[in-house]
Amino acid sequence: MQETAGIEAGLSEAEAARRLKQYGPNELPNPERRSVFRIALGVAGQPMFALLLGGALLYILLGETLDAGVLALFATLSVAIGIVQESRSEKVLESLRQLASPRALVLRDGAERRIAGRALVPGDILVLSEGDRVPADAILLSGDGLLADESLLTGESVPVRKKPDVAHSTAAIPGGEDTPFLFAGTLIAQGQGLARVTATGLLSEMGKIGQSLKSINLDEPRLKKQLGWLVRDFAAAGLGVAILVVLLLGMTRGSWLEAALGGIAIGMSVLPEEIPLVLAVFMAMGARRISRAGVLTRRATAIETLGSATVLCADKTGTLTENRMRLMLMAADGMVWRPDVRAEARMEEILRAALLASAVRPTDPMDRAIHAAARGAGIASSGRLLETHGIRHDRPAVIQIWSEESGLVAYAKGAPEAIAELSALPHAARAHLSREADRFAAEGLRLLAVAAAPLPGEATDISPSAMTLNFLGLIGFADPVRATVPAAIRECRSAGVRVIMITGDYPATARAIAKEAGLDAGQILTGADIAAMSDDALKAALRAASIFARVRPQQKLRLVEALKANGEVVAMTGDGVNDAPAIKAADIGIAMGGRGTDVAREASALVLLHDDFASIVAAIRLGRRIHDNLRKSLTYIVAVHVP
């Protein structure tokens, strides 16, 4: 164990043991698994199973053992399929629990100790480094340049900057920039620090999602309901016909045994025994056809429901967009450069400075975008990197000192206000910069400013605050809309399917993406707006609003439930743990196959193999065709069996 200097000694082992007893282990509770016998009983209570089993018994009475065997085989297959599907659905909380409890490095009795994640308690001091998975909800106490990847909870791929324990008045919401809050299951993308555990187990953000998953009562699939009604109606009709035939034959011929056998035979002729086979064939063929469109079917009943969808709720990042940052703009001295225009010398100077202020081996999405743009423009780094001054909570900028042929040069990029400070811009220039930044941010761009300056002599130890940089310009990044999305949304609109975009990103970004994708961006509701609404008010608002920004996991679930209460058939896409409750509650849950989490995939009915929104539209089109063909087939079967 390594002794750690500092004001934080952590909890004592005795106090940690007391709190562990008080709060319980830092894990989600084991789901109560249903036995095979209980699952089989549940399947046996379904009308379709009763039809098959009842038909088999009646065929035995008539001496038709072959027909009885065929129906018994179908009944057995129904039970087997039910057991497999139930077992799959119970993996959801298991996946959550594995994510929520990694091992943790903590301070106990003034020393660093590696303990099991389940042994963490509120008040423990976490020692966090780049690449660590945060084992519990916590608040950052110290550390500079710490970035957290919270895409697991927010769906947004860009890491967010964290500040040590500031005077915070806002709630602990995932995705917050410059807040001290850390959440279980998220990753430290950059930096290191100390954090105090604030919530464990079911009280953590991850635990709340687990609780909501556990408490969701799934609606019975529409196809299952309709078949149940059909079976009950035909069973009643068959029983009525059988009783009538028995009475007529018994009273007219006097042979009640012959009358009973005749009544059973005629009653059986009314029952549509072909329905299970026809349904199985249609669902298998439908799953195969939809797989060719890049959609994997996990629950067969979702195919028919997909054809009936009236609302499609789409996650922005990675579904409507490429989930890949690109350099979309450079601006300086009133000039603006876009990717479709050849860069002028001044813009190449800005791009080169941005490249030399970025990591040599980039992992940050914006650094990767800068490297990609520089390669496209034929710009490469020259010289030797001597020193890097990373992001600090009081200076959200990166400064790198390079040794070049002309001498030492400092290159910087960061938040526009931070670069303006390092460049000592006058007040009028800062006001103009602020207006420009606001204008570009309204387009949904994430902005960085770039600056550079030669350094005197060999002064590599000069403090960044002592440097006076030359402001060069702004660079803007965006996660662009997929090329296939606008046409797919137009196709949805023409087919009567309304598309709703739900994102954890900011309203300005959501509006810009909505306009580019072809969605109605007239009214945007935020998570705060949703929280302030009653259920009735939310249902009314959903009839007009199609864009939702800064939405929390519980609110996604509430949106799905409100849409269903409005009578909509809802399809919901998502990829993160935050999406799992809404995916599970939707009529058709759709998860991303490429970047989706295990939790989201296990909660879904369909999985997009290529994470492409256009695949969903193709699947809806195929689902409608399958629904129409199935309806025609069932109509024919019913007509055949009507006496």
C-alpha positions in Angstrom: 0.0 0.0 0.0 1.2 3.5 -0.8 0.9 6.3 1.7 -0.9 9.3 0.1 -0.2 12.8 1.3 -3.0 15.4 1.3 -5.9 16.6 3.3 -8.1 13.6 2.5 -7.3 10.5 4.5 -10.5 8.6 3.5 -12.7 6.5 5.8 -11.4 4.2 8.4 -11.9 0.5 7.9 -14.2 0.4 10.9 -16.4 3.3 9.6 -16.5 1.7 6.1 -17.7 -1.5 7.6 -20.4 0.4 9.5 -21.6 2.2 6.4 -21.5 -1.0 4.4 -23.9 -2.5 6.9 -26.1 0.7 6.8 -26.2 1.2 3.0 -25.7 -2.3 1.7 -23.3 -3.4 -1.0 -22.6 -1.3 -4.1 -24.4 -3.5 -6.6 -27.8 -4.0 -8.2 -29.9 -6.8 -6.6 -30.0 -10.1 -8.4 -33.1 -10.4 -10.5 -35.6 -13.0 -9.3 -35.3 -15.7 -11.9 -38.5 -17.6 -12.8 -38.2 -21.4 -12.9 -38.7 -23.3 -16.1 -41.9 -24.7 -14.6 -43.3 -21.3 -13.9 -42.5 -20.1 -17.4 -44.1 -23.2 -18.9 -47.3 -22.5 -16.8 -47.4 -19.0 -18.1 -47.1 -20.1 -21.7 -49.7 -22.8 -21.1 -52.2 -20.1 -20.1 -52.1 -18.5 -23.5 -55.2 -19.0 -25.8 -53.1 -20.3 -28.7 -51.6 -23.0 -26.5 -55.0 -23.9 -25.2 -56.3 -24.2 -28.8 -53.4 -26.5 -29.8 -53.7 -28.7 -26.7 -57.5 -28.8 -26.8 -57.4 -29.8 -30.5 -54.9 -32.6 -29.7 -57.1 -34.0 -27.0 -60.2 -34.0 -29.2 -58.3 -35.7 -32.1 -57.3 -38.4 -29.6 -61.0 -38.9 -28.8 -61.7 -39.3 -32.5 -58.9 -41.8 -32.9 -56.8 -39.4 -35.1 -53.4 -40.0 -33.4 -51.3 -38.5 -36.2 -53.2 -35.2 -36.2 -53.1 -35.3 -32.4 -49.3 -35.8 -32.4 -48.8 -32.8 -34.8 -50.8 -30.5 -32.6 -49.0 -31.7 -29.5 -45.6 -31.0 -31.2 -46.7 -27.4 -32.0 -47.8 -27.0 -28.3 -44.4 -28.3 -27.1 -42.6 -25.8 -29.5 -44.7 -23.0 -28.1 -43.5 -23.8 -24.6 -39.9 -24.1 -25.7 -39.9 -20.7 -27.5 -41.6 -19.0 -24.5 -38.8 -20.4 -22.2 -36.0 -19.1 -24.5 -37.6 -15.6 -24.8 -38.2 -15.3 -21.0 -34.6 -16.3 -20.3 -33.2 -13.7 -22.7 -35.3 -10.9 -21.2 -33.9 -11.6 -17.7 -30.3 -10.9 -18.9 -31.0 -7.1 -18.9 -30.4 -6.5 -15.2 -27.5 -8.9 -15.3 -25.8 -6.8 -17.9 -26.4 -3.7 -15.8 -25.0 -5.3 -12.7 -21.7 -6.2 -14.4 -21.3 -2.6 -15.6 -22.1 -1.1 -12.2 -19.5 -2.8 -10.0 -15.9 -2.8 -11.2 -12.9 -2.8 -8.7 -12.0 0.5 -7.2 -8.9 2.2 -5.8 -9.8 4.1 -2.6 -8.2 5.9 0.3 -8.8 4.0 3.6 -7.0 5.1 6.8 -4.8 7.4 4.8 -3.5 4.7 2.4 -4.5 3.6 -1.1 -6.3 0.3 -1.3 -7.7 -1.7 -4.1 -11.1 -3.1 -3.1 -14.1 -4.8 -4.8 -16.6 -2.3 -6.2 -19.4 -3.9 -4.2 -17.5 -2.9 -1.0 -17.7 0.9 -1.7 -19.8 3.0 0.6 -20.9 6.7 0.6 -18.0 8.8 1.8 -15.3 6.7 0.4 -12.5 8.6 -1.4 -11.9 7.3 -5.0 -8.5 7.6 -6.7 -9.3 8.0 -10.4 -7.0 7.9 -13.4 -7.4 7.9 -17.2 -9.1 4.7 -18.4 -10.8 3.9 -15.1 -14.5 3.1 -14.9 -16.2 5.1 -12.2 -17.5 2.5 -9.7 -20.2 4.6 -8.0 -21.7 8.1 -8.2 -19.3 10.6 -6.8 -18.3 14.3 -6.5 -14.9 15.4 -7.7 -12.7 16.9 -4.9 -9.5 17.6 -6.7 -7.9 17.1 -10.1 -7.1 19.1 -13.3 -8.1 18.4 -16.8 -10.4 15.5 -16.0 -12.8 14.5 -18.8 -15.5 11.9 -18.4 -17.1 9.9 -21.1 -20.8 9.7 -20.1 -22.1 8.4 -23.3 -23.3 5.3 -21.5 -25.8 7.5 -19.7 -26.4 10.4 -22.1 -25.8 9.0 -25.6 -23.5 11.9 -26.4 -20.0 10.8 -27.6 -18.0 13.9 -26.6 -16.4 13.6 -23.1 -17.4 16.4 -20.7 -15.1 18.4 -18.6 -15.3 18.1 -14.8 -14.4 20.7 -12.2 -13.5 19.9 -8.6 -16.1 20.6 -5.9 -17.5 24.0 -6.9 -20.4 25.8 -5.3 -23.0 23.9 -7.2 -26.7 24.7 -7.1 -27.8 22.4 -9.9 -28.8 18.8 -9.6 -26.4 16.0 -10.5 -27.4 15.3 -14.1 -25.2 13.3 -16.5 -23.7 15.2 -19.3 -23.1 18.4 -17.4 -20.1 20.5 -18.4 -17.9 22.0 -15.7 -19.7 20.2 -12.9 -18.1 18.0 -10.2 -20.5 15.1 -10.6 -19.3 11.7 -11.7 -21.5 8.7 -12.3 -21.2 4.9 -11.9 -20.4 3.1 -15.1 -18.9 6.1 -16.9 -15.2 6.3 -18.0 -12.4 8.7 -17.2 -11.3 9.7 -20.7 -8.5 12.1 -19.6 -6.9 13.3 -16.4 -6.9 12.1 -12.8 -8.3 13.2 -9.5 -9.9 12.3 -6.1 -13.7 12.0 -5.7 -16.0 11.3 -2.8 -18.6 8.7 -3.2 -22.1 10.1 -2.9 -24.4 7.2 -3.9 -24.0 3.5 -4.3 -26.2 0.6 -5.5 -29.8 1.3 -6.2 -29.3 5.0 -5.2 -26.8 5.7 -8.0 -27.9 6.9 -11.4 -27.3 3.4 -12.8 -29.3 1.9 -10.0 -32.2 4.1 -10.7 -32.2 2.9 -14.3 -32.1 -0.6 -13.1 -35.1 0.0 -10.8 -37.0 1.5 -13.7 -36.2 -1.5 -15.9 -37.4 -3.9 -13.2 -40.7 -2.0 -12.6 -41.7 -1.7 -16.3 -44.9 -3.6 -17.0 -44.8 -4.6 -20.7 -47.9 -4.4 -22.7 -49.0 -7.6 -24.5 -48.0 -7.5 -28.2 -50.9 -6.4 -30.4 -50.7 -9.5 -32.5 -50.9 -11.7 -29.4 -54.0 -9.8 -28.3 -55.7 -10.1 -31.6 -54.9 -13.8 -31.9 -56.2 -14.4 -28.4 -59.5 -12.7 -29.3 -59.7 -14.8 -32.5 -59.0 -18.1 -30.7 -61.6 -17.3 -28.0 -64.2 -16.4 -30.6 -63.6 -19.5 -32.7 -63.5 -21.8 -29.6 -66.8 -20.4 -28.4 -68.3 -20.9 -31.9 -66.9 -24.4 -32.2 -68.3 -25.3 -28.8 -71.7 -23.9 -29.7 -71.8 -25.7 -33.0 -70.7 -29.0 -31.3 -73.4 -28.7 -28.6 -76.1 -27.9 -31.2 -75.1 -30.9 -33.4 -75.0 -33.3 -30.4 -78.5 -32.2 -29.3 -79.9 -32.4 -32.9 -78.4 -35.8 -33.7 -79.1 -37.2 -30.2 -82.8 -36.2 -30.3 -83.4 -37.3 -33.9 -81.4 -40.5 -34.1 -81.4 -41.6 -30.4 -77.7 -42.6 -30.4 -76.0 -40.1 -28.1 -72.5 -41.6 -28.5 -72.7 -41.2 -32.3 -74.1 -37.7 -31.7 -71.2 -36.8 -29.4 -68.6 -38.0 -31.9 -70.4 -36.1 -34.8 -70.6 -32.9 -32.7 -66.9 -33.1 -31.8 -65.9 -33.6 -35.5 -68.0 -30.7 -36.7 -66.8 -28.5 -33.8 -63.1 -29.3 -34.7 -63.7 -28.3 -38.3 -64.6 -24.8 -37.0 -61.3 -24.3 -35.1 -58.5 -22.6 -37.2 -55.7 -25.0 -36.3 -53.6 -23.7 -39.2 -53.1 -20.3 -37.6 -50.0 -21.2 -35.5 -48.2 -22.7 -38.5 -49.1 -19.8 -40.8 -48.0 -17.4 -38.1 -44.7 -19.2 -37.6 -43.9 -19.3 -41.3 -44.8 -15.6 -41.8 -42.7 -14.5 -38.9 -39.7 -16.6 -40.0 -39.9 -15.3 -43.5 -40.4 -11.7 -42.2 -37.3 -12.0 -39.9 -35.2 -13.2 -42.9 -36.3 -10.4 -45.2 -35.8 -7.7 -42.5 -32.3 -9.1 -41.8 -31.4 -8.3 -45.4 -32.2 -4.6 -44.6 -29.7 -4.8 -41.8 -32.2 -5.4 -38.9 -31.9 -8.4 -36.6 -35.2 -9.6 -35.1 -35.1 -10.7 -31.5 -38.8 -11.0 -30.9 -41.0 -12.2 -33.8 -44.1 -10.3 -32.8 -42.2 -7.1 -33.3 -42.4 -7.6 -37.0 -46.1 -7.2 -37.2 -46.1 -4.4 -34.7 -43.4 -2.6 -36.7 -45.8 -2.5 -39.6 -48.3 -0.7 -37.4 -45.9 2.0 -36.0 -47.2 5.5 -36.0 -44.3 7.3 -34.1 -40.6 6.6 -34.4 -38.5 8.1 -31.5 -34.9 8.4 -32.7 -31.8 9.0 -30.7 -29.7 11.8 -32.3 -26.1 10.7 -31.9 -25.2 7.7 -34.1 -28.7 7.1 -35.4 -29.5 10.3 -37.2 -25.8 11.4 -37.2 -22.6 9.6 -38.1 -21.3 9.6 -34.4 -18.0 11.0 -35.7 -16.8 14.6 -35.2 -15.8 16.4 -38.4 -14.2 19.8 -38.8 -17.0 21.8 -40.4 -15.9 25.5 -40.2 -12.9 27.8 -39.8 -13.4 31.5 -39.3 -11.1 34.5 -39.0 -11.2 38.3 -39.8 -14.8 38.0 -41.1 -13.9 35.1 -43.4 -15.6 31.7 -43.1 -14.3 28.5 -44.6 -16.5 25.4 -45.1 -15.4 21.9 -46.1 -16.6 22.3 -49.7 -14.4 25.3 -50.3 -10.6 25.2 -50.9 -8.9 26.6 -47.9 -7.0 29.9 -48.3 -3.5 30.5 -46.8 -4.9 32.0 -43.6 -7.2 29.1 -43.0 -4.3 26.6 -43.6 -2.4 28.6 -40.9 -5.3 28.1 -38.5 -5.6 24.4 -39.3 -1.8 23.9 -38.8 -1.9 25.6 -35.5 -4.9 23.5 -34.4 -3.0 20.4 -35.4 0.1 21.3 -33.4 -2.1 22.1 -30.4 -3.6 18.6 -30.6 -2.4 15.3 -29.2 0.2 13.6 -31.5 -1.7 10.3 -31.1 -5.3 11.6 -30.8 -8.1 9.9 -28.8 -10.3 12.9 -28.3 -13.0 13.1 -31.0 -12.1 16.8 -31.8 -8.4 16.0 -32.0 -9.2 13.2 -34.4 -11.3 15.5 -36.6 -8.4 18.0 -36.7 -5.9 15.3 -37.7 -8.3 14.1 -40.4 -8.8 17.6 -41.8 -5.1 18.3 -41.8 -4.4 15.1 -43.7 -7.0 16.0 -46.3 -5.3 19.4 -46.7 -1.8 17.9 -46.9 -0.7 19.6 -43.7 1.7 17.7 -41.4 3.4 18.5 -38.1 7.1 19.5 -38.2 9.6 20.0 -35.5 9.6 18.3 -32.1 7.0 18.6 -29.3 8.7 19.7 -26.1 6.0 20.3 -23.6 2.2 20.2 -23.1 0.2 22.3 -20.7 -3.1 20.4 -20.4 -6.6 21.6 -19.6 -7.2 23.0 -16.2 -10.5 23.9 -14.5 -9.4 27.6 -14.5 -8.0 27.5 -18.0 -10.0 25.3 -20.5 -7.3 25.3 -23.1 -4.3 23.1 -24.3 -0.9 24.8 -25.0 1.9 22.8 -26.7 5.4 24.1 -27.2 7.2 22.9 -30.3 10.9 23.3 -31.4 10.9 24.3 -35.0 13.6 25.6 -37.4 12.6 29.2 -36.5 12.8 28.5 -32.8 10.3 27.7 -30.1 6.6 28.2 -30.9 3.6 27.8 -28.6 0.3 26.6 -30.2 -3.0 26.7 -28.2 -6.6 25.7 -28.7 -9.5 25.7 -26.3 -12.6 27.5 -25.3 -12.9 30.9 -27.1 -13.0 32.9 -23.9 -9.9 31.1 -22.6 -7.9 31.7 -25.8 -9.1 35.3 -25.8 -7.7 35.7 -22.3 -4.3 34.1 -23.3 -4.2 36.4 -26.4 -5.0 39.5 -24.3 -7.7 40.6 -26.8 -9.2 44.1 -26.2 -12.8 44.4 -25.0 -14.2 45.2 -28.4 -12.5 42.2 -30.0 -13.8 39.9 -27.2 -17.3 41.2 -27.7 -17.1 40.5 -31.5 -15.7 37.0 -30.8 -18.5 36.3 -28.4 -21.1 37.3 -31.0 -19.4 35.1 -33.7 -19.2 32.1 -31.3 -22.9 32.5 -30.4 -23.8 32.6 -34.1 -21.9 29.5 -35.0 -23.1 27.7 -31.8 -26.7 28.3 -33.0 -25.8 26.1 -36.0 -25.1 23.3 -33.7 -21.3 23.6 -33.9 -18.9 22.9 -31.0 -16.3 25.7 -31.1 -12.6 26.0 -30.3 -10.4 29.0 -30.7 -6.8 28.7 -31.9 -3.8 30.9 -31.2 0.0 30.7 -31.6 3.1 32.8 -30.7 6.9 32.5 -31.0 8.7 32.2 -27.6 11.9 34.0 -26.7 15.2 32.0 -26.8 15.0 28.5 -25.1 12.4 29.5 -22.5 10.5 26.2 -22.4 9.6 26.7 -18.7 7.6 29.9 -19.3 4.2 29.8 -17.7 1.1 29.8 -20.0 -0.3 32.8 -18.0 2.9 34.7 -18.9 2.5 34.1 -22.7 0.9 36.6 -25.0 -0.5 34.6 -27.9 -1.6 35.8 -31.3 -5.3 35.0 -31.8 -5.8 33.2 -35.1 -9.5 32.2 -35.4 -12.2 29.8 -34.6 -12.7 26.2 -35.7 -16.1 24.5 -35.5 -17.0 20.8 -35.2 -20.2 18.8 -35.8 -21.4 15.3 -35.9 -22.9 15.5 -39.3 -26.3 14.0 -40.3 -26.1 10.7 -42.2 -26.5 11.2 -45.9 -29.5 8.7 -46.0 -31.4 10.4 -43.2 -33.3 13.3 -44.9 -34.7 11.0 -47.6 -35.6 8.4 -44.9 -37.5 11.0 -42.9 -39.4 12.2 -46.0 -40.4 8.6 -46.6 -41.6 8.2 -43.0 -43.7 11.4 -43.3 -45.3 10.2 -46.6 -46.1 6.8 -44.9 -47.8 8.5 -42.0 -45.0 7.8 -39.5 -44.0 10.7 -37.3 -40.3 11.0 -36.4 -39.4 12.5 -32.9 -35.8 13.3 -32.1 -34.7 12.8 -28.5 -31.2 13.8 -27.4 -29.2 14.6 -24.3 -27.5 17.5 -26.3 -28.2 21.2 -26.0 -31.3 22.8 -27.7 -29.2 24.8 -30.2 -27.4 21.6 -31.4 -30.7 19.7 -31.5 -32.4 22.4 -33.6 -29.5 22.6 -36.1 -29.5 18.8 -36.6 -33.3 18.7 -36.9 -33.2 21.3 -39.7 -30.5 19.5 -41.5 -32.4 16.2 -41.2 -35.6 17.6 -42.4 -37.5 17.5 -39.1 -39.9 20.2 -37.8 -37.8 22.3 -35.4 -40.5 24.8 -34.5 -41.0 23.8 -30.9 -38.2 22.3 -28.8 -38.9 20.9 -25.3 -36.1 20.4 -22.8 -35.8 18.0 -19.9 -36.5 20.8 -17.6 -39.8 21.5 -19.4 -40.8 17.9 -19.2 -40.1 17.8 -15.5 -42.4 20.7 -14.9 -45.3 19.2 -16.9 -48.1 17.0 -15.6 -48.9 13.8 -17.4 -51.9 15.4 -19.2 -49.8 18.5 -20.2 -47.1 16.3 -21.6 -49.6 14.3 -23.6 -50.9 17.5 -25.1 -47.4 18.9 -25.8 -46.4 15.7 -27.6 -49.1 16.3 -30.2 -47.1 19.4 -31.4 -43.4 19.0 -30.3 -41.1 16.7 -32.2 -37.7 17.7 -30.8 -36.6 17.0 -27.2 -33.2 18.2 -25.8 -31.3 17.7 -22.5 -33.5 14.7 -21.8 -32.7 12.3 -18.9 -33.2 8.5 -18.9 -36.4 8.6 -16.8 -37.8 11.3 -19.0 -37.3 9.1 -22.2 -39.4 6.5 -20.5 -42.0 9.0 -19.6 -42.2 10.3 -23.2 -42.7 6.8 -24.5 -45.5 6.1 -22.0 -47.2 9.4 -22.8 -47.1 8.7 -26.5 -48.6 5.2 -25.9 -51.3 6.9 -23.7 -52.1 9.1 -26.8 -52.9 5.9 -28.7 -49.7 5.9 -30.7 -47.8 2.7 -31.7 -44.3 3.7 -30.6 -40.9 2.5 -32.0 -37.9 3.7 -29.9 -34.2 3.6 -30.9 -31.2 3.9 -28.6 -27.8 2.5 -27.7 -26.9 3.4 -24.1 -27.9 2.2 -20.7 -29.9 5.4 -20.5 -32.1 4.2 -23.4 -32.9 0.7 -22.0 -36.0 1.6 -20.0 -37.6 3.5 -22.9 -36.6 0.7 -25.4 -38.2 -1.9 -23.2 -41.4 0.1 -22.6 -41.9 0.9 -26.3 -44.1 -1.2 -28.6 -41.0 -1.8 -30.7 -37.7 -1.4 -29.0 -34.8 -0.9 -31.4 -31.1 -1.0 -30.3 -27.9 -0.2 -32.1 -25.9 -3.3 -33.0 -22.5 -1.7 -33.6 -22.1 0.7 -30.7 -25.1 -0.3 -28.5 -24.6 -1.6 -25.0 -25.5 -5.1 -24.0 -28.2 -3.7 -21.8 -29.9 -1.8 -24.7 -29.7 -4.8 -27.0 -31.2 -7.2 -24.4 -34.1 -4.8 -23.8 -34.9 -4.5 -27.5 -37.0 -6.4 -29.9 -35.0 -5.4 -33.0 -31.2 -4.7 -33.4 -29.8 -2.4 -36.2 -26.7 -4.2 -37.5 -25.3 -1.1 -39.2 -26.7 1.6 -36.8 -28.3 3.3 -39.8 -31.7 5.2 -39.5 -32.5 4.2 -43.1 -32.6 0.6 -42.1 -35.4 1.3 -39.7 -37.5 2.9 -42.5 -36.8 -0.1 -44.7 -37.9 -2.4 -41.9 -41.1 -0.5 -41.3 -41.9 -0.8 -45.1 -41.3 -4.6 -44.9 -43.2 -4.8 -41.7 -46.3 -3.2 -43.3 -46.0 -5.6 -46.2 -45.8 -8.6 -43.9 -48.7 -7.2 -41.8 -50.9 -6.9 -44.9 -50.0 -10.4 -46.2 -50.7 -11.9 -42.7 -54.0 -10.2 -42.5 -55.0 -11.6 -45.9 -53.9 -15.1 -44.9 -55.8 -15.0 -41.7 -58.9 -13.7 -43.5 -58.7 -16.6 -45.9 -58.3 -19.1 -43.0 -61.3 -17.7 -41.1 -63.4 -17.8 -44.3 -62.5 -21.5 -44.8 -63.6 -22.4 -41.2 -66.8 -20.5 -41.1 -69.6 -23.1 -41.6 
